């Protein structure tokens, strides 16, 4: 049995001073401060052995992160053109100590680790017309390692895949360039949005892997984070909303592509991992009148991971979802709402193929002259199939989680809203990414 207790306290503060130098130029000076304290206790015990503690799974640690950032920005603004350039000095002080349990002797009392950096940034935007906006920016970010990655405590919660921290980790330093394009036509409710980002990360933190054979457990993989030389990544997204019949029928699309090349070590052999993903989606929205809103849609994403030197580790998987919803005001102040999603998760390498149909429905009524009360009867997971599933790929690992959740149930609720409730079905005229 594992018992976790976590307490996080954070204090944050920011100050910004802006001074106009002329009608077109401004200068800003800013200061950011935060102090984060984290107290975490994870204790594992063996229920079959008088609840004795399992040392390899137990740890208590106290962490603190002190963040200071001071910088200045020069801005230019005139006739739809906005340009800013600035830099900031950043200081991060990380301090952490750990023991088997609270009150026991500390395993390590190292001096706090301090990371000092200078971070520039540049941003240019141009309102070409009232409907067209362009933006180009450069950002430099310094990210410290997580405390969990710093502790040299072996985590054997999964006997076949064990993780140990590395107290010698340094910060990740990323350089990111982003381009954005936005078009919006308020007369037709149509819009097109495009973004593209390229990132180079120096000293990326990668969990390298070493597999050994244990006579009692079989193959055991031990993973430890290390700073590698460089990681390149690229992502781009396009989304658009197209009205077919103004205010009545519209269709939207979204598409995205991402790719990253990450160096890693597998059994002390240096390899390059290429991770690529494609996502596509579309919704068709039909609003024949103010009392009825119908939506049908679909989304899918494909992921492919290839290893330059270890091709046997290559794999690909996909997820897709078919979905529909209805919102209907069938009488005054009374609404019926329902949504149905059919999801498929597939990974051939792991022989994983799961299909999940999820159906929810509710009836609600707005009460009172001021319409501040709502009575709702809801039925969740009507088909009794509810399960939380996810598949995710990053760098040198693929994560699949499957969690049992609260299944089919009915809920009756009464809600009070000080602002009052709307007495019509909400309109879906704005595009939302899937």
C-alpha positions in Angstrom: 0.0 0.0 0.0 1.3 3.5 -0.9 0.2 6.6 1.0 1.0 10.0 -0.4 0.8 13.4 1.3 1.7 16.6 -0.5 1.6 20.2 0.6 2.6 23.1 -1.8 2.9 26.8 -0.8 3.7 29.5 -3.3 4.2 33.3 -3.0 4.3 35.3 -6.3 4.7 39.0 -7.0 5.3 41.2 -10.1 6.0 44.8 -10.7 5.8 46.6 -14.1 6.7 50.2 -14.8 6.0 51.8 -18.2 7.3 55.1 -19.4 6.5 56.8 -22.8 9.6 58.1 -24.6 7.5 59.6 -27.4 4.3 59.0 -29.2 5.7 55.8 -30.8 8.3 54.5 -28.3 7.8 53.2 -24.8 10.1 51.6 -22.3 9.1 49.1 -19.7 10.9 47.7 -16.7 9.6 44.7 -14.8 10.5 42.4 -11.9 9.0 39.0 -11.1 9.4 37.1 -7.9 8.2 33.7 -6.7 9.0 31.3 -3.9 7.7 27.7 -4.1 7.9 25.3 -1.2 7.0 21.7 -1.7 6.7 19.1 1.1 6.0 15.6 -0.2 5.8 12.3 1.7 5.3 8.9 -0.1 5.3 5.9 2.2 4.9 2.4 1.0 4.1 -0.5 3.3 3.7 -4.3 3.0 0.2 -5.3 4.1 1.3 -8.9 4.3 4.2 -8.1 6.7 2.7 -6.1 9.6 2.6 -2.9 7.5 6.4 -2.7 7.5 7.8 0.1 5.4 9.2 -0.7 1.9 12.3 1.5 1.9 12.8 1.3 -1.9 9.4 2.8 -2.5 9.3 5.4 0.4 10.7 8.9 0.4 10.0 12.2 2.2 11.4 15.4 0.7 11.3 19.1 1.1 11.9 21.4 -1.9 12.1 25.1 -2.4 12.5 27.1 -5.6 13.4 30.8 -5.4 12.8 32.7 -8.7 13.9 36.3 -9.4 13.7 38.0 -12.8 14.5 41.6 -13.7 14.4 43.0 -17.2 13.5 45.8 -19.6 11.7 46.0 -22.9 11.7 48.8 -25.6 8.4 49.0 -27.5 7.5 50.7 -30.8 3.8 51.1 -31.8 2.5 53.0 -34.8 0.0 52.5 -37.6 -0.7 48.8 -36.9 3.0 47.9 -36.4 4.1 46.7 -32.9 7.7 45.8 -32.2 9.4 45.0 -28.9 12.9 43.9 -27.9 14.2 43.3 -24.5 16.2 41.1 -22.1 16.0 39.9 -18.5 18.4 38.6 -15.9 17.0 35.5 -14.3 18.1 33.7 -11.1 16.8 30.3 -10.0 17.8 28.8 -6.7 16.8 25.2 -6.1 17.2 23.5 -2.7 16.0 20.1 -1.8 16.6 17.4 0.8 15.2 14.0 1.3 14.9 11.1 3.8 13.2 7.8 4.1 10.4 9.4 6.3 9.7 12.7 7.9 11.8 13.1 11.1 14.5 10.7 10.0 18.0 11.6 9.1 18.5 13.4 5.8 20.2 11.3 3.1 21.9 14.3 1.5 22.6 17.9 2.5 24.0 19.4 -0.6 24.3 23.2 -1.0 21.4 24.9 -3.0 21.9 24.9 -6.7 21.8 28.3 -8.4 21.2 29.0 -12.1 21.8 32.5 -13.4 20.9 33.4 -17.0 20.3 36.2 -19.4 17.2 35.7 -21.6 16.5 38.0 -24.6 13.1 38.1 -26.5 11.9 39.9 -29.7 8.3 40.3 -30.9 7.0 41.8 -34.1 3.3 42.1 -35.1 1.5 43.9 -37.9 -2.2 44.5 -38.4 -2.2 44.4 -42.2 -5.9 45.2 -42.3 -8.7 45.1 -39.6 -9.1 41.4 -40.5 -5.5 40.2 -41.1 -2.9 40.0 -38.3 0.8 38.8 -38.6 3.2 38.0 -35.8 6.8 36.9 -35.6 8.5 36.3 -32.3 11.7 34.9 -30.7 11.9 33.6 -27.1 14.7 32.3 -25.0 13.7 30.1 -22.1 15.7 28.5 -19.3 14.1 25.6 -17.6 15.5 24.0 -14.4 15.2 20.2 -13.9 12.3 18.9 -11.8 13.1 17.9 -8.3 11.9 14.4 -9.0 14.6 14.2 -11.7 17.4 15.3 -9.3 16.9 12.8 -6.4 19.2 9.8 -6.7 16.4 7.6 -5.2 15.5 4.4 -7.1 11.8 4.1 -7.8 10.9 0.5 -8.1 7.1 0.9 -8.2 7.2 -0.9 -11.5 9.8 -3.7 -11.0 10.4 -4.0 -14.7 10.9 -0.3 -15.3 12.8 1.5 -12.6 13.7 5.2 -12.4 16.5 6.9 -10.6 17.2 10.7 -10.4 20.4 12.5 -11.3 21.7 15.2 -8.9 24.1 16.5 -11.6 21.5 17.8 -14.0 21.8 21.3 -15.5 19.1 23.5 -17.0 17.5 23.2 -20.4 18.1 26.2 -22.7 15.7 26.7 -25.6 15.6 29.1 -28.5 12.1 29.3 -30.1 11.0 31.2 -33.2 7.2 31.4 -33.9 5.2 32.7 -36.8 1.4 33.3 -36.6 -1.2 34.4 -39.1 -4.8 35.3 -38.3 -7.7 36.2 -40.5 -11.2 37.0 -39.2 -14.3 38.2 -41.2 -16.9 39.5 -38.7 -19.5 39.8 -41.5 -19.5 36.1 -42.4 -18.1 34.6 -39.1 -15.3 32.9 -41.1 -11.7 32.7 -39.8 -8.4 31.2 -40.7 -5.5 30.8 -38.2 -2.0 29.4 -38.8 1.0 29.0 -36.5 4.4 27.5 -36.9 7.1 27.0 -34.3 10.7 25.9 -34.5 12.7 25.2 -31.3 16.3 24.3 -30.6 17.0 23.1 -27.1 20.5 22.9 -25.7 21.2 20.4 -22.9 17.8 18.7 -23.1 17.0 16.4 -20.2 16.4 13.0 -21.6 15.7 9.7 -19.7 18.4 7.4 -21.0 17.8 3.6 -20.5 19.9 0.7 -19.5 18.3 -2.9 -19.6 19.8 -5.6 -17.5 18.8 -9.2 -16.8 17.8 -10.2 -13.3 17.4 -14.0 -12.7 14.4 -13.3 -10.4 12.7 -10.5 -12.3 13.7 -11.1 -15.9 14.6 -8.0 -18.0 14.7 -4.8 -16.0 15.1 -1.4 -17.5 16.6 1.4 -15.4 16.0 4.9 -16.6 18.0 8.0 -15.5 17.7 11.6 -16.8 20.8 13.1 -18.4 21.6 16.3 -20.3 22.1 15.5 -23.9 23.7 17.8 -26.5 20.8 19.3 -28.6 17.1 18.6 -29.5 15.3 20.0 -32.6 11.6 20.2 -32.7 9.0 21.7 -35.1 5.3 22.0 -35.0 2.6 23.7 -37.1 -1.2 24.1 -36.8 -3.9 25.3 -39.1 -7.5 25.8 -38.1 -10.4 27.4 -39.9 -14.2 28.0 -39.7 -16.3 28.2 -42.9 -19.9 29.3 -42.8 -22.1 27.4 -45.3 -25.4 29.1 -44.4 -24.7 32.2 -42.3 -25.7 31.7 -38.6 -27.3 28.4 -39.5 -24.7 25.9 -40.8 -20.9 26.0 -40.5 -18.0 23.6 -40.8 -14.6 23.9 -39.2 -11.3 22.1 -39.7 -8.1 21.8 -37.8 -4.8 20.1 -38.8 -1.5 19.9 -37.1 2.0 18.3 -37.5 4.8 18.0 -35.1 8.3 16.5 -35.3 11.2 16.2 -33.0 14.7 14.7 -33.2 16.1 13.8 -29.8 19.5 12.2 -28.9 19.3 9.4 -26.3 21.3 6.5 -25.0 20.0 3.0 -25.0 22.3 0.5 -23.3 25.1 3.1 -23.6 24.7 3.3 -27.3 23.9 6.8 -28.7 20.8 7.0 -30.8 18.6 9.6 -32.5 14.8 9.3 -32.0 12.5 10.8 -34.6 9.1 11.4 -33.2 6.4 12.6 -35.6 2.7 13.2 -35.1 -0.3 14.3 -37.3 -3.7 15.4 -36.0 -6.8 16.1 -38.0 -10.3 17.2 -37.0 -13.6 18.6 -38.2 -17.0 19.7 -36.8 -20.2 20.4 -38.6 -22.5 22.7 -36.7 -26.2 23.1 -37.5 -28.4 25.7 -35.8 -31.8 25.8 -37.5 -33.2 28.1 -34.8 -32.5 29.5 -31.4 -34.0 26.4 -29.7 -31.9 23.7 -31.4 -28.1 23.1 -31.9 -26.8 20.0 -33.5 -23.1 19.1 -33.9 -21.3 16.1 -35.5 -17.5 15.7 -35.8 -14.5 13.6 -35.9 -10.8 13.9 -34.8 -7.8 11.6 -35.2 -4.1 11.7 -34.4 -1.3 9.4 -35.7 2.1 9.1 -34.0 5.2 7.4 -35.4 8.5 6.9 -33.5 11.6 5.7 -35.3 15.1 4.9 -33.9 18.1 5.4 -36.0 20.2 2.6 -34.5 17.6 0.5 -32.8 14.9 0.0 -35.5 13.4 -2.9 -33.6 12.0 -0.3 -31.1 10.1 1.6 -33.9 6.4 1.9 -33.3 3.3 3.8 -34.4 -0.2 4.2 -33.0 -3.3 6.1 -33.6 -6.4 7.4 -31.8 -9.6 8.7 -33.3 -13.0 9.9 -32.0 -16.4 10.2 -33.6 -18.7 12.6 -31.7 -22.1 14.1 -31.8 -24.2 16.4 -29.6 -27.6 17.9 -29.4 -29.0 20.9 -27.4 -32.8 21.3 -27.6 -35.1 23.7 -25.9 -38.3 21.6 -26.2 -40.4 24.0 -24.0 -40.0 27.3 -22.2 -37.0 27.3 -19.8 -36.6 23.5 -20.3 -33.7 21.9 -22.2 -32.6 18.5 -23.3 -28.8 17.9 -23.9 -27.0 14.8 -25.0 -23.5 13.9 -26.4 -22.1 10.6 -27.7 -18.4 9.9 -28.4 -17.0 6.7 -30.0 -13.3 6.5 -29.4 -10.7 4.0 -30.7 -7.2 3.6 -29.4 -4.7 1.4 -31.3 -1.0 0.4 -30.9 0.0 -2.7 -33.0 3.4 -3.1 -31.2 1.6 -3.7 -27.9 -1.3 -5.5 -29.5 -3.6 -2.8 -28.0 -6.9 -2.1 -29.6 -9.7 -0.5 -27.5 -13.1 0.9 -28.5 -15.1 3.1 -26.1 -18.7 4.3 -26.7 -19.6 7.0 -24.2 -23.1 8.5 -24.0 -24.3 11.2 -21.6 -27.7 13.0 -21.4 -29.5 15.5 -19.2 -32.7 17.5 -18.8 -32.5 20.8 -17.1 -35.1 23.5 -16.2 -34.5 27.1 -15.2 -36.6 28.2 -12.3 -37.7 31.5 -10.8 -38.6 34.9 -12.2 -35.0 36.0 -12.1 -33.8 32.7 -13.7 -31.1 32.2 -11.1 -32.0 28.6 -10.2 -31.4 25.5 -12.4 -32.7 22.0 -11.7 -30.9 19.3 -13.7 -31.3 15.6 -14.0 -28.2 14.0 -15.6 -27.4 10.4 -16.7 -23.7 9.7 -17.2 -22.2 6.8 -19.1 -25.6 5.4 -20.1 -23.9 2.4 -21.9 -21.8 1.6 -18.8 -18.5 1.7 -20.7 -16.7 4.6 -19.0 -12.9 4.2 -18.9 -10.1 6.8 -19.0 -7.6 6.0 -21.7 -4.7 7.9 -23.1 -1.7 7.3 -25.4 1.2 9.7 -25.5 4.6 9.6 -27.1 7.6 11.8 -26.3 11.3 11.5 -26.8 12.2 7.9 -26.0 9.1 6.6 -24.4 5.4 5.8 -25.2 3.0 6.2 -22.3 -0.4 4.3 -22.2 -2.7 4.7 -19.3 -5.9 2.9 -18.6 -7.9 4.0 -15.5 -11.2 2.7 -14.2 -13.5 5.6 -13.4 -17.0 6.1 -11.9 -19.3 4.3 -14.4 -23.0 4.6 -15.1 -24.9 6.8 -12.6 -27.7 9.4 -12.4 -27.4 12.8 -10.7 -30.1 15.3 -9.6 -28.7 18.7 -8.8 -30.0 22.2 -8.0 -27.7 25.2 -8.9 -27.9 28.9 -8.0 -26.2 31.4 -10.2 -26.0 35.0 -9.0 -26.0 36.3 -12.6 -28.8 34.1 -13.7 -29.1 31.4 -16.5 -29.7 31.9 -20.2 -33.1 30.7 -21.3 -32.0 29.6 -24.8 -29.7 27.0 -26.3 -26.1 28.4 -26.7 -25.1 29.3 -30.2 -22.0 27.7 -31.7 -20.6 30.4 -33.9 -17.1 30.5 -32.6 -14.6 27.9 -33.6 -12.9 25.8 -30.9 -9.9 23.5 -31.6 -10.6 19.8 -31.1 
